[in-house]
């Protein structure tokens, strides 16, 4: 769920969904006969449209997508949508006019195609004439595709890529790599394109680590007999093949909307059903044992490394090092009530307010204290990949034994590995599985829950 400024606005795809739904519902009102038109028909066609669109990747249109590909998606959407409308009419009305259904779907899809192409070409003109929606990029290497891609970027400003520099890798490659990476950081480069023929496997890994640790997008230019063993995503810029390092499901707006809807429903349920009566009880117990606030707020790093206030029930006596030192086993700062609520994870429940506010998700990589994030980012490779998506109250690493205190580098390394797996393989079913595993572990009790 990285910031997509420049690749495509995060508002374009939701706007397209809304516009298309308005079109198909408007035409159903104007064209469909009164014996078939009903709220049921509107609901059916709207849900069917979205489900079909999701499966045929109807809204997977990027700046480098060809017009013929857009038309192909429209045709597939039209065929499946028409079949669905006929199926509904056959079930809902005994004698339906098939010509009316066909007229409705043809006019609807034509209007949708016109809008879709209008948005597509408008964005291309917008990039050329107003200089907006651009990504700053560099190319690294000497492969035969480098010149082609350089020419493509220069000849096609409507795609929205601004080529800042090409790094030729003749001579001392190590020095060139260091120069290139310094340039990326100092000049706010968004994407790095590497020719695979110019780099050894070790140097490729070095670029991967650099891009992961600095939240940069890394793509490769394959030439002839290059390795395709990695889990890479293939796109085409014109006729030039481009490999992307990792495909993150939560980069997709629809997946973001599904996850956000789940987060809101789940957190509202917990807040109303549990925290509404548990919070006053916890306030009494916490106040009776020690002075200080009921809630503890701590700065943590979230999506795209942004800081936010993470809420918890206070489980320790007031101390000046709460934001610096992680809790350890038999920590004297922990109160008697605190031992119980930490053991049962009750202290984490106020983070559902963070979920409702949009700072966190129910499931995701656990956020660390700001001071620890900075430390781990320097020491642990790929640690920053965790910040491509929102942090969570629970996560895959926590359900696999890597929760609580980080006692050694192994703990944080394996936590990062599980987090990266989650980032690259997210699904709503995986979220549900992690939630059930978290509940099971909380009931069973965990060794590192202190």
C-alpha positions as CSV (number, residue, x, y, z in Angstrom):
1,X,0.0,0.0,0.0
2,X,2.7,2.4,-0.9
3,X,2.2,6.0,-1.8
4,X,1.3,5.8,-5.5
5,X,1.8,9.5,-6.4
6,X,3.0,9.5,-9.9
7,X,2.1,5.9,-10.8
8,X,-1.6,6.6,-10.8
9,X,-3.7,8.6,-8.4
10,X,-5.3,6.5,-5.7
11,X,-8.6,8.3,-6.5
12,X,-8.8,7.4,-10.2
13,X,-9.8,3.7,-9.7
14,X,-12.5,4.3,-7.1
15,X,-13.8,7.2,-9.2
16,X,-13.9,4.8,-12.2
17,X,-15.9,2.2,-10.3
18,X,-18.4,4.9,-9.1
19,X,-18.8,6.4,-12.6
20,X,-19.4,3.0,-14.2
21,X,-21.9,2.0,-11.6
22,X,-23.8,5.3,-12.1
23,X,-23.8,4.6,-15.9
24,X,-25.2,1.1,-15.7
25,X,-27.8,2.1,-13.1
26,X,-28.9,5.1,-15.1
27,X,-29.3,3.1,-18.3
28,X,-31.2,0.5,-16.5
29,X,-33.7,3.1,-15.3
30,X,-34.0,4.6,-18.8
31,X,-34.1,1.4,-20.9
32,X,-35.2,-1.6,-18.8
33,X,-38.9,-2.3,-18.9
34,X,-40.9,-1.7,-15.8
35,X,-41.7,-5.4,-15.3
36,X,-38.0,-6.1,-14.9
37,X,-36.7,-2.9,-13.4
38,X,-36.6,-3.0,-9.6
39,X,-34.3,-2.5,-6.6
40,X,-33.3,-6.1,-6.9
41,X,-32.2,-5.6,-10.5
42,X,-30.1,-2.6,-9.5
43,X,-28.4,-4.4,-6.7
44,X,-27.8,-7.5,-8.8
45,X,-26.3,-5.6,-11.8
46,X,-24.1,-3.5,-9.5
47,X,-22.7,-6.5,-7.6
48,X,-22.4,-8.5,-10.7
49,X,-20.5,-5.7,-12.5
50,X,-18.0,-5.4,-9.7
51,X,-17.4,-9.2,-9.3
52,X,-16.9,-9.6,-13.1
53,X,-14.6,-6.5,-13.2
54,X,-12.5,-8.0,-10.4
55,X,-12.1,-11.3,-12.2
56,X,-11.3,-9.9,-15.6
57,X,-9.1,-7.2,-14.1
58,X,-11.3,-4.6,-15.8
59,X,-9.8,-1.7,-13.8
60,X,-6.2,-2.9,-14.0
61,X,-5.3,-0.1,-16.4
62,X,-1.9,1.6,-15.9
63,X,-0.1,4.4,-17.8
64,X,1.8,1.8,-19.9
65,X,-1.4,-0.3,-20.7
66,X,-2.1,-0.4,-24.5
67,X,-5.5,0.7,-25.9
68,X,-6.1,-2.7,-27.5
69,X,-5.7,-4.2,-24.0
70,X,-8.4,-1.8,-22.6
71,X,-10.7,-2.7,-25.5
72,X,-10.1,-6.4,-24.8
73,X,-11.1,-6.0,-21.1
74,X,-14.2,-4.1,-22.2
75,X,-15.3,-6.9,-24.5
76,X,-14.8,-9.6,-21.8
77,X,-16.7,-7.4,-19.3
78,X,-19.5,-6.9,-21.8
79,X,-20.0,-10.6,-22.7
80,X,-20.1,-11.8,-19.0
81,X,-22.3,-8.8,-17.9
82,X,-24.7,-9.5,-20.8
83,X,-25.0,-13.2,-19.9
84,X,-25.6,-12.3,-16.2
85,X,-28.4,-9.8,-17.1
86,X,-30.1,-12.5,-19.3
87,X,-29.8,-15.0,-16.5
88,X,-31.4,-12.6,-14.0
89,X,-34.2,-11.6,-16.4
90,X,-35.0,-15.3,-17.2
91,X,-35.3,-16.0,-13.5
92,X,-37.2,-12.9,-12.5
93,X,-39.6,-12.4,-15.4
94,X,-41.3,-15.1,-17.5
95,X,-41.6,-13.3,-20.8
96,X,-38.8,-10.8,-21.2
97,X,-37.8,-8.9,-24.3
98,X,-34.2,-10.0,-25.1
99,X,-33.7,-7.0,-27.4
100,X,-34.2,-4.7,-24.4
101,X,-31.6,-6.5,-22.4
102,X,-29.1,-6.4,-25.3
103,X,-29.8,-2.7,-26.0
104,X,-29.2,-2.0,-22.3
105,X,-25.8,-3.8,-22.1
106,X,-24.6,-2.4,-25.4
107,X,-25.4,1.2,-24.6
108,X,-24.0,0.8,-21.0
109,X,-20.7,-0.7,-22.1
110,X,-20.3,1.8,-24.9
111,X,-20.8,4.7,-22.5
112,X,-18.3,3.0,-20.1
113,X,-15.8,2.5,-22.9
114,X,-16.0,6.2,-23.9
115,X,-15.5,7.3,-20.3
116,X,-12.6,4.9,-19.7
117,X,-10.8,6.0,-22.9
118,X,-11.5,9.6,-22.1
119,X,-9.9,9.3,-18.6
120,X,-7.0,7.4,-20.1
121,X,-6.2,9.9,-22.8
122,X,-6.9,12.9,-20.5
123,X,-4.2,11.7,-18.1
124,X,-1.8,11.3,-20.9
125,X,-2.4,14.9,-22.1
126,X,-2.3,16.1,-18.5
127,X,1.1,14.7,-18.0
128,X,2.4,16.3,-21.2
129,X,0.9,19.8,-20.9
130,X,0.8,20.3,-17.1
131,X,3.7,18.1,-16.0
132,X,1.6,16.3,-13.4
133,X,1.4,12.6,-12.3
134,X,5.1,12.0,-13.0
135,X,7.5,9.5,-11.6
136,X,11.2,10.4,-11.4
137,X,13.3,7.5,-12.7
138,X,16.9,6.4,-13.4
139,X,18.3,3.6,-15.6
140,X,21.2,1.6,-14.5
141,X,23.4,-0.5,-16.8
142,X,24.7,-1.1,-20.4
143,X,22.3,-3.8,-21.7
144,X,20.8,-3.5,-25.2
145,X,17.4,-2.7,-23.6
146,X,18.8,0.4,-21.8
147,X,18.9,2.5,-25.0
148,X,15.5,1.4,-26.0
149,X,14.0,2.3,-22.6
150,X,15.8,5.6,-22.6
151,X,14.3,6.4,-26.0
152,X,10.9,5.2,-24.8
153,X,10.9,7.5,-21.8
154,X,12.1,10.5,-23.8
155,X,9.7,10.0,-26.7
156,X,6.6,9.2,-24.6
157,X,6.2,11.9,-21.9
158,X,2.5,11.0,-21.8
159,X,3.3,7.8,-19.9
160,X,4.3,10.0,-17.0
161,X,8.0,9.0,-16.4
162,X,10.7,11.6,-16.2
163,X,14.1,10.1,-16.9
164,X,16.6,12.0,-14.7
165,X,19.8,10.1,-15.4
166,X,21.3,7.0,-17.0
167,X,24.2,5.3,-15.2
168,X,26.6,3.6,-17.5
169,X,28.3,0.8,-15.7
170,X,31.7,0.8,-17.5
171,X,34.7,0.8,-15.2
172,X,34.6,0.4,-11.4
173,X,31.1,-1.0,-10.8
174,X,31.3,-0.8,-7.1
175,X,32.0,2.9,-7.2
176,X,29.2,3.4,-9.8
177,X,26.7,1.5,-7.6
178,X,27.5,3.8,-4.6
179,X,27.3,6.9,-6.8
180,X,24.0,5.7,-8.2
181,X,22.5,5.0,-4.7
182,X,23.6,8.3,-3.4
183,X,22.0,10.0,-6.4
184,X,18.7,8.2,-5.8
185,X,18.5,9.5,-2.2
186,X,19.6,13.0,-2.9
187,X,17.4,13.6,-5.9
188,X,14.2,12.0,-4.7
189,X,14.1,9.2,-7.4
190,X,10.9,7.1,-7.4
191,X,11.9,4.2,-9.5
192,X,15.2,2.4,-10.5
193,X,15.4,0.4,-13.7
194,X,18.3,-2.1,-13.8
195,X,19.7,-3.9,-16.8
196,X,20.2,-7.5,-15.7
197,X,23.1,-8.1,-18.2
198,X,25.1,-5.4,-16.5
199,X,24.9,-6.8,-12.9
200,X,26.1,-9.9,-11.1
201,X,23.7,-11.8,-8.8
202,X,25.4,-10.2,-5.8
203,X,25.0,-6.7,-7.3
204,X,21.3,-7.4,-8.1
205,X,20.8,-8.5,-4.5
206,X,22.5,-5.3,-3.4
207,X,20.1,-3.2,-5.4
208,X,17.2,-5.2,-4.0
209,X,18.3,-4.6,-0.4
210,X,18.8,-0.9,-1.2
211,X,15.4,-0.4,-2.7
212,X,13.7,-2.4,0.1
213,X,15.5,-0.4,2.9
214,X,14.7,3.0,1.3
215,X,11.2,2.4,0.0
216,X,12.1,2.7,-3.7
217,X,10.5,0.8,-6.6
218,X,13.0,-1.4,-8.4
219,X,12.4,-2.9,-11.8
220,X,14.5,-4.9,-14.2
221,X,15.2,-5.0,-17.9
222,X,15.6,-8.6,-18.9
223,X,18.0,-9.5,-21.8
224,X,18.2,-12.9,-23.4
225,X,19.3,-15.6,-21.0
226,X,18.6,-13.8,-17.7
227,X,17.4,-15.5,-14.5
228,X,13.6,-15.5,-14.0
229,X,13.7,-17.6,-10.8
230,X,12.5,-14.7,-8.6
231,X,8.8,-14.0,-8.1
232,X,8.8,-11.1,-10.5
233,X,5.9,-9.3,-12.3
234,X,6.2,-8.8,-16.0
235,X,4.8,-5.6,-17.7
236,X,5.4,-4.1,-21.1
237,X,6.3,-0.4,-21.8
238,X,5.4,-0.3,-25.5
239,X,7.1,-3.5,-26.6
240,X,9.9,-3.4,-24.0
241,X,9.6,-6.1,-21.2
242,X,10.0,-4.7,-17.7
243,X,10.2,-6.8,-14.5
244,X,9.0,-5.5,-11.2
245,X,10.6,-6.7,-8.0
246,X,7.5,-7.5,-6.0
247,X,3.8,-7.5,-6.5
248,X,2.0,-6.3,-3.3
249,X,-1.7,-7.2,-3.3
250,X,-2.6,-4.3,-1.0
251,X,-1.3,-1.9,-3.7
252,X,-4.6,-2.6,-5.4
253,X,-7.3,-0.1,-4.5
254,X,-10.1,-2.8,-4.4
255,X,-8.0,-4.9,-2.0
256,X,-7.4,-1.8,0.1
257,X,-11.2,-1.1,0.2
258,X,-11.9,-4.7,1.2
259,X,-9.4,-4.7,4.0
260,X,-10.5,-1.2,5.2
261,X,-14.1,-2.3,5.2
262,X,-13.2,-5.4,7.2
263,X,-11.1,-3.3,9.6
264,X,-13.9,-0.8,10.2
265,X,-16.6,-3.5,10.8
266,X,-14.3,-5.6,13.1
267,X,-13.1,-2.6,15.1
268,X,-16.6,-1.2,15.6
269,X,-17.7,-4.6,16.8
270,X,-14.9,-4.8,19.3
271,X,-15.3,-1.2,20.5
272,X,-19.1,-1.5,21.0
273,X,-19.2,-5.1,22.2
274,X,-16.2,-5.2,24.4
275,X,-14.4,-1.9,25.0
276,X,-17.6,0.0,25.8
277,X,-17.9,-1.9,29.2
278,X,-14.3,-3.1,29.6
279,X,-12.7,0.3,29.5
280,X,-14.5,1.7,32.7
281,X,-13.5,-1.5,34.5
282,X,-9.9,-1.3,33.4
283,X,-9.9,2.4,34.4
284,X,-10.9,1.5,38.0
285,X,-8.3,-1.3,38.3
286,X,-5.5,0.8,36.8
287,X,-6.3,3.8,38.9
288,X,-6.6,1.8,42.1
289,X,-3.1,0.4,41.8
290,X,-1.1,3.4,40.5
291,X,-1.5,7.1,39.6
292,X,-1.4,8.2,36.0
293,X,-3.6,8.0,32.9
294,X,-5.6,5.0,32.0
295,X,-4.3,5.0,28.4
296,X,-0.6,4.9,27.3
297,X,0.3,6.7,24.1
298,X,3.5,5.9,22.3
299,X,4.9,7.2,19.0
300,X,5.3,4.4,16.5
301,X,6.0,4.2,12.7
302,X,3.2,3.2,10.4
303,X,2.5,3.2,6.7
304,X,5.3,4.8,4.6
305,X,7.2,5.3,7.8
306,X,4.9,8.0,9.1
307,X,4.6,8.4,12.9
308,X,1.3,8.0,14.8
309,X,0.2,7.7,18.4
310,X,-0.4,4.0,19.3
311,X,-2.9,3.5,22.2
312,X,-2.7,0.9,24.9
313,X,-4.1,0.4,28.4
314,X,-1.3,1.5,30.8
315,X,0.4,-1.5,32.2
316,X,3.5,0.1,33.9
317,X,4.2,2.7,36.5
318,X,5.0,6.1,35.1
319,X,8.7,6.1,34.0
320,X,10.9,8.2,31.8
321,X,12.2,5.4,29.7
322,X,8.9,4.0,28.5
323,X,9.6,5.2,24.9
324,X,13.2,4.0,24.9
325,X,13.4,0.6,26.6
326,X,11.3,-2.4,25.6
327,X,9.6,-4.4,28.3
328,X,11.5,-7.5,29.4
329,X,10.6,-10.5,31.5
330,X,10.1,-9.6,35.2
331,X,10.4,-5.9,34.4
332,X,9.9,-4.0,37.7
333,X,8.0,-1.2,35.9
334,X,5.0,-3.5,35.2
335,X,2.2,-3.2,37.7
336,X,0.2,-6.2,39.1
337,X,-2.7,-5.3,36.9
338,X,-0.3,-4.8,34.0
339,X,1.0,-8.3,34.3
340,X,-2.5,-9.7,33.8
341,X,-3.5,-7.5,30.9
342,X,-0.2,-8.0,29.1
343,X,-0.4,-11.8,29.6
344,X,-3.9,-11.8,28.1
345,X,-3.1,-9.1,25.5
346,X,-6.0,-6.9,26.9
347,X,-3.5,-4.0,27.0
348,X,-3.5,-4.0,23.2
349,X,-7.3,-3.6,22.8
350,X,-7.4,0.2,22.6
351,X,-5.5,-0.1,19.3
352,X,-8.9,-0.8,17.8
353,X,-9.4,3.0,18.1
354,X,-6.2,3.3,15.9
355,X,-7.7,0.9,13.4
356,X,-10.9,3.0,13.3
357,X,-8.9,6.2,12.8
358,X,-7.0,4.6,9.9
359,X,-3.5,4.5,11.5
360,X,-3.5,0.7,11.9
361,X,-5.2,-2.4,10.5
362,X,-6.5,-5.4,12.5
363,X,-3.8,-7.6,10.9
364,X,-0.4,-6.4,9.7
365,X,3.2,-6.1,10.8
366,X,3.5,-5.0,14.4
367,X,4.7,-1.4,14.7
368,X,7.8,-0.7,16.8
369,X,8.8,2.2,18.9
370,X,10.4,5.0,16.8
371,X,13.8,4.6,18.4
372,X,13.8,0.8,17.8
373,X,12.6,1.2,14.2
374,X,15.5,3.5,13.4
375,X,17.9,1.0,15.1
376,X,16.5,-2.1,13.2
377,X,16.4,-0.2,9.9
378,X,20.2,0.2,10.2
379,X,20.9,-3.3,11.3
380,X,18.3,-5.6,9.6
381,X,18.1,-6.0,5.9
382,X,14.6,-5.4,4.3
383,X,13.2,-4.1,7.6
384,X,11.7,-1.1,5.9
385,X,9.5,-3.4,3.6
386,X,7.2,-3.7,6.6
387,X,6.2,-0.1,6.1
388,X,4.7,-0.7,2.6
389,X,1.4,-1.4,4.4
390,X,-0.4,-0.4,7.6
391,X,0.8,-1.9,10.8
392,X,-1.5,-4.3,12.7
393,X,-2.7,-5.2,16.1
394,X,-1.6,-8.7,15.4
395,X,0.4,-10.3,12.6
396,X,1.7,-13.4,11.0
397,X,5.0,-13.2,12.9
398,X,3.2,-12.9,16.2
399,X,1.1,-16.0,15.6
400,X,4.2,-17.9,14.8
401,X,6.0,-17.2,18.1
402,X,7.8,-13.9,17.3
403,X,5.9,-11.5,19.6
404,X,7.0,-9.4,22.5
405,X,10.6,-8.7,23.5
406,X,13.3,-8.9,20.8
407,X,16.0,-10.8,22.7
408,X,18.4,-11.3,19.7
409,X,18.8,-10.5,16.0
410,X,17.2,-13.9,15.2
411,X,13.9,-12.7,16.6
412,X,13.7,-9.6,14.5
413,X,15.1,-11.3,11.3
414,X,12.4,-14.0,11.4
415,X,9.8,-11.4,12.3
416,X,10.7,-9.4,9.2
417,X,10.6,-12.6,7.1
418,X,7.1,-13.4,8.2
419,X,6.1,-9.7,7.7
420,X,7.4,-9.7,4.1
421,X,5.6,-12.9,3.4
422,X,2.4,-11.3,4.6
423,X,3.0,-8.2,2.5
424,X,3.5,-10.2,-0.7
425,X,0.8,-12.8,0.0
426,X,-2.1,-10.9,1.6
427,X,-5.6,-12.1,1.3
428,X,-8.7,-11.5,3.5
429,X,-8.7,-15.2,4.3
430,X,-5.2,-15.0,5.6
431,X,-6.3,-12.1,7.8
432,X,-9.2,-14.2,9.2
433,X,-6.8,-17.1,9.8
434,X,-4.4,-14.9,11.7
435,X,-7.2,-13.5,13.9
436,X,-8.3,-17.0,14.8
437,X,-4.7,-18.0,15.5
438,X,-4.3,-14.9,17.7
439,X,-7.4,-15.8,19.7
440,X,-6.2,-19.4,20.1
441,X,-2.8,-18.3,21.3
442,X,-4.3,-15.8,23.8
443,X,-6.5,-18.5,25.3
444,X,-3.7,-21.0,25.3
445,X,-1.2,-18.5,26.7
446,X,2.2,-17.6,25.2
447,X,5.6,-17.8,26.7
448,X,6.6,-14.3,25.5
449,X,3.4,-12.6,26.6
450,X,4.8,-10.5,29.4
